Amino acid sequence: GKSAKAKQIGFTLIELLVVLTILAVLITIAYPTYFNRLDRSKETLLKQELQTVRESIDRFYADEGRFPEALDELVEKKYLNKLPYDPITEKNDTWTTTPPEEGYEGQVADLHSGAGEVASDGSHYDSW
């Protein structure tokens, strides 16, 4: 017959619930931290992309004596390998450009992110 001390196989429902509760608490703590860091890394990448393109616009102006007609002209004339992706919108066609002051040739003197969201410091991405 069966002995009084039969081996227990598997987990009880209470044990599973305790483990799931602990996991839920850990995920709740880690989730905002992870996405906060992800947002910060996107913001850092956006700043780098803006700096790179702005430097390319400056080099273009120094070489050509005018501003580019479009961002694509920076790629065509090899000032950029390719038009970078905006890490916030995750697209490369959402950049907004600023024309130069009156009296300067060209259409692109500066660019900004096309994202309308607010950054972690409270500023808007499109103002960077």
C-alpha positions as protocol buffer text, in pm:
chain_id: "A"
residue {
  index: 1
  type: GLY
  ca { x: 0 y: 0 z: 0 }
}
residue {
  index: 2
  type: LYS
  ca { x: 83 y: 364 z: 11 }
}
residue {
  index: 3
  type: SER
  ca { x: 298 y: 502 z: 286 }
}
residue {
  index: 4
  type: ALA
  ca { x: 187 y: 797 z: 498 }
}
residue {
  index: 5
  type: LYS
  ca { x: 479 y: 1001 z: 363 }
}
residue {
  index: 6
  type: ALA
  ca { x: 406 y: 995 z: -9 }
}
residue {
  index: 7
  type: LYS
  ca { x: 642 y: 1214 z: -207 }
}
residue {
  index: 8
  type: GLN
  ca { x: 493 y: 1549 z: -301 }
}
residue {
  index: 9
  type: ILE
  ca { x: 529 y: 1618 z: -673 }
}
residue {
  index: 10
  type: GLY
  ca { x: 496 y: 1971 z: -811 }
}
residue {
  index: 11
  type: PHE
  ca { x: 399 y: 2290 z: -630 }
}
residue {
  index: 12
  type: THR
  ca { x: 93 y: 2378 z: -432 }
}
residue {
  index: 13
  type: LEU
  ca { x: -134 y: 2658 z: -548 }
}
residue {
  index: 14
  type: ILE
  ca { x: -23 y: 2875 z: -254 }
}
residue {
  index: 15
  type: GLU
  ca { x: 345 y: 2834 z: -347 }
}
residue {
  index: 16
  type: LEU
  ca { x: 272 y: 2933 z: -707 }
}
residue {
  index: 17
  type: LEU
  ca { x: 74 y: 3238 z: -597 }
}
residue {
  index: 18
  type: VAL
  ca { x: 355 y: 3351 z: -366 }
}
residue {
  index: 19
  type: VAL
  ca { x: 613 y: 3320 z: -645 }
}
residue {
  index: 20
  type: LEU
  ca { x: 388 y: 3505 z: -892 }
}
residue {
  index: 21
  type: THR
  ca { x: 326 y: 3782 z: -637 }
}
residue {
  index: 22
  type: ILE
  ca { x: 699 y: 3826 z: -580 }
}
residue {
  index: 23
  type: LEU
  ca { x: 758 y: 3840 z: -956 }
}
residue {
  index: 24
  type: ALA
  ca { x: 481 y: 4096 z: -1000 }
}
residue {
  index: 25
  type: VAL
  ca { x: 632 y: 4318 z: -730 }
}
residue {
  index: 26
  type: LEU
  ca { x: 979 y: 4296 z: -887 }
}
residue {
  index: 27
  type: ILE
  ca { x: 843 y: 4376 z: -1234 }
}
residue {
  index: 28
  type: THR
  ca { x: 646 y: 4670 z: -1095 }
}
residue {
  index: 29
  type: ILE
  ca { x: 966 y: 4811 z: -945 }
}
residue {
  index: 30
  type: ALA
  ca { x: 1189 y: 4743 z: -1246 }
}
residue {
  index: 31
  type: TYR
  ca { x: 948 y: 4843 z: -1525 }
}
residue {
  index: 32
  type: PRO
  ca { x: 954 y: 5225 z: -1476 }
}
residue {
  index: 33
  type: THR
  ca { x: 1330 y: 5224 z: -1418 }
}
residue {
  index: 34
  type: TYR
  ca { x: 1393 y: 5031 z: -1738 }
}
residue {
  index: 35
  type: PHE
  ca { x: 1176 y: 5257 z: -1953 }
}
residue {
  index: 36
  type: ASN
  ca { x: 1314 y: 5571 z: -1788 }
}
residue {
  index: 37
  type: ARG
  ca { x: 1663 y: 5460 z: -1888 }
}
residue {
  index: 38
  type: LEU
  ca { x: 1542 y: 5371 z: -2236 }
}
residue {
  index: 39
  type: ASP
  ca { x: 1392 y: 5720 z: -2277 }
}
residue {
  index: 40
  type: ARG
  ca { x: 1715 y: 5881 z: -2153 }
}
residue {
  index: 41
  type: SER
  ca { x: 1923 y: 5682 z: -2400 }
}
residue {
  index: 42
  type: LYS
  ca { x: 1692 y: 5795 z: -2683 }
}
residue {
  index: 43
  type: GLU
  ca { x: 1732 y: 6155 z: -2567 }
}
residue {
  index: 44
  type: THR
  ca { x: 2111 y: 6122 z: -2564 }
}
residue {
  index: 45
  type: LEU
  ca { x: 2103 y: 5971 z: -2912 }
}
residue {
  index: 46
  type: LEU
  ca { x: 1877 y: 6253 z: -3036 }
}
residue {
  index: 47
  type: LYS
  ca { x: 2123 y: 6514 z: -2907 }
}
residue {
  index: 48
  type: GLN
  ca { x: 2409 y: 6337 z: -3086 }
}
residue {
  index: 49
  type: GLU
  ca { x: 2214 y: 6309 z: -3412 }
}
residue {
  index: 50
  type: LEU
  ca { x: 2120 y: 6678 z: -3398 }
}
residue {
  index: 51
  type: GLN
  ca { x: 2481 y: 6775 z: -3336 }
}
residue {
  index: 52
  type: THR
  ca { x: 2606 y: 6559 z: -3624 }
}
residue {
  index: 53
  type: VAL
  ca { x: 2358 y: 6699 z: -3875 }
}
residue {
  index: 54
  type: ARG
  ca { x: 2413 y: 7057 z: -3758 }
}
residue {
  index: 55
  type: GLU
  ca { x: 2789 y: 7014 z: -3801 }
}
residue {
  index: 56
  type: SER
  ca { x: 2725 y: 6879 z: -4151 }
}
residue {
  index: 57
  type: ILE
  ca { x: 2510 y: 7183 z: -4232 }
}
residue {
  index: 58
  type: ASP
  ca { x: 2792 y: 7409 z: -4109 }
}
residue {
  index: 59
  type: ARG
  ca { x: 3052 y: 7225 z: -4321 }
}
residue {
  index: 60
  type: PHE
  ca { x: 2820 y: 7242 z: -4622 }
}
residue {
  index: 61
  type: TYR
  ca { x: 2782 y: 7618 z: -4574 }
}
residue {
  index: 62
  type: ALA
  ca { x: 3157 y: 7664 z: -4535 }
}
residue {
  index: 63
  type: ASP
  ca { x: 3224 y: 7469 z: -4857 }
}
residue {
  index: 64
  type: GLU
  ca { x: 2934 y: 7583 z: -5075 }
}
residue {
  index: 65
  type: GLY
  ca { x: 2873 y: 7936 z: -4947 }
}
residue {
  index: 66
  type: ARG
  ca { x: 2504 y: 7858 z: -4906 }
}
residue {
  index: 67
  type: PHE
  ca { x: 2278 y: 7638 z: -4700 }
}
residue {
  index: 68
  type: PRO
  ca { x: 2141 y: 7310 z: -4841 }
}
residue {
  index: 69
  type: GLU
  ca { x: 1806 y: 7315 z: -5020 }
}
residue {
  index: 70
  type: ALA
  ca { x: 1698 y: 7001 z: -4832 }
}
residue {
  index: 71
  type: LEU
  ca { x: 1844 y: 6753 z: -4584 }
}
residue {
  index: 72
  type: ASP
  ca { x: 1881 y: 6501 z: -4867 }
}
residue {
  index: 73
  type: GLU
  ca { x: 2137 y: 6729 z: -5029 }
}
residue {
  index: 74
  type: LEU
  ca { x: 2369 y: 6662 z: -4733 }
}
residue {
  index: 75
  type: VAL
  ca { x: 2353 y: 6292 z: -4821 }
}
residue {
  index: 76
  type: GLU
  ca { x: 2386 y: 6347 z: -5197 }
}
residue {
  index: 77
  type: LYS
  ca { x: 2701 y: 6555 z: -5151 }
}
residue {
  index: 78
  type: LYS
  ca { x: 2844 y: 6309 z: -4894 }
}
residue {
  index: 79
  type: TYR
  ca { x: 2828 y: 6537 z: -4588 }
}
residue {
  index: 80
  type: LEU
  ca { x: 2627 y: 6257 z: -4426 }
}
residue {
  index: 81
  type: ASN
  ca { x: 2635 y: 5885 z: -4508 }
}
residue {
  index: 82
  type: LYS
  ca { x: 2260 y: 5873 z: -4466 }
}
residue {
  index: 83
  type: LEU
  ca { x: 1990 y: 6081 z: -4309 }
}
residue {
  index: 84
  type: PRO
  ca { x: 1979 y: 5971 z: -3945 }
}
residue {
  index: 85
  type: TYR
  ca { x: 1667 y: 5837 z: -3776 }
}
residue {
  index: 86
  type: ASP
  ca { x: 1505 y: 6048 z: -3510 }
}
residue {
  index: 87
  type: PRO
  ca { x: 1522 y: 5812 z: -3211 }
}
residue {
  index: 88
  type: ILE
  ca { x: 1205 y: 5962 z: -3062 }
}
residue {
  index: 89
  type: THR
  ca { x: 981 y: 5924 z: -3370 }
}
residue {
  index: 90
  type: GLU
  ca { x: 1189 y: 5627 z: -3497 }
}
residue {
  index: 91
  type: LYS
  ca { x: 1172 y: 5768 z: -3852 }
}
residue {
  index: 92
  type: ASN
  ca { x: 1409 y: 5968 z: -4069 }
}
residue {
  index: 93
  type: ASP
  ca { x: 1143 y: 6179 z: -4242 }
}
residue {
  index: 94
  type: THR
  ca { x: 1001 y: 6359 z: -3939 }
}
residue {
  index: 95
  type: TRP
  ca { x: 1280 y: 6615 z: -3897 }
}
residue {
  index: 96
  type: THR
  ca { x: 1162 y: 6974 z: -3911 }
}
residue {
  index: 97
  type: THR
  ca { x: 1395 y: 7223 z: -4073 }
}
residue {
  index: 98
  type: THR
  ca { x: 1446 y: 7593 z: -4012 }
}
residue {
  index: 99
  type: PRO
  ca { x: 1530 y: 7818 z: -4308 }
}
residue {
  index: 100
  type: PRO
  ca { x: 1820 y: 8062 z: -4282 }
}
residue {
  index: 101
  type: GLU
  ca { x: 1775 y: 8428 z: -4204 }
}
residue {
  index: 102
  type: GLU
  ca { x: 1681 y: 8651 z: -4494 }
}
residue {
  index: 103
  type: GLY
  ca { x: 1975 y: 8722 z: -4722 }
}
residue {
  index: 104
  type: TYR
  ca { x: 2121 y: 8370 z: -4707 }
}
residue {
  index: 105
  type: GLU
  ca { x: 2076 y: 8117 z: -4985 }
}
residue {
  index: 106
  type: GLY
  ca { x: 1931 y: 7773 z: -4921 }
}
residue {
  index: 107
  type: GLN
  ca { x: 1644 y: 7629 z: -4722 }
}
residue {
  index: 108
  type: VAL
  ca { x: 1799 y: 7438 z: -4429 }
}
residue {
  index: 109
  type: ALA
  ca { x: 1994 y: 7630 z: -4167 }
}
residue {
  index: 110
  type: ASP
  ca { x: 1890 y: 7414 z: -3871 }
}
residue {
  index: 111
  type: LEU
  ca { x: 1681 y: 7112 z: -3785 }
}
residue {
  index: 112
  type: HIS
  ca { x: 1478 y: 6983 z: -3493 }
}
residue {
  index: 113
  type: SER
  ca { x: 1302 y: 6664 z: -3397 }
}
residue {
  index: 114
  type: GLY
  ca { x: 951 y: 6626 z: -3531 }
}
residue {
  index: 115
  type: ALA
  ca { x: 839 y: 6469 z: -3204 }
}
residue {
  index: 116
  type: GLY
  ca { x: 588 y: 6675 z: -3013 }
}
residue {
  index: 117
  type: GLU
  ca { x: 647 y: 6498 z: -2682 }
}
residue {
  index: 118
  type: VAL
  ca { x: 801 y: 6643 z: -2369 }
}
residue {
  index: 119
  type: ALA
  ca { x: 1152 y: 6536 z: -2272 }
}
residue {
  index: 120
  type: SER
  ca { x: 1253 y: 6420 z: -1924 }
}
residue {
  index: 121
  type: ASP
  ca { x: 1379 y: 6770 z: -1841 }
}
residue {
  index: 122
  type: GLY
  ca { x: 1039 y: 6923 z: -1922 }
}
residue {
  index: 123
  type: SER
  ca { x: 1140 y: 7079 z: -2254 }
}
residue {
  index: 124
  type: HIS
  ca { x: 988 y: 6976 z: -2587 }
}
residue {
  index: 125
  type: TYR
  ca { x: 1195 y: 6765 z: -2824 }
}
residue {
  index: 126
  type: ASP
  ca { x: 1111 y: 6996 z: -3111 }
}
residue {
  index: 127
  type: SER
  ca { x: 1281 y: 7284 z: -2929 }
}
residue {
  index: 128
  type: TRP
  ca { x: 1620 y: 7109 z: -2908 }
}
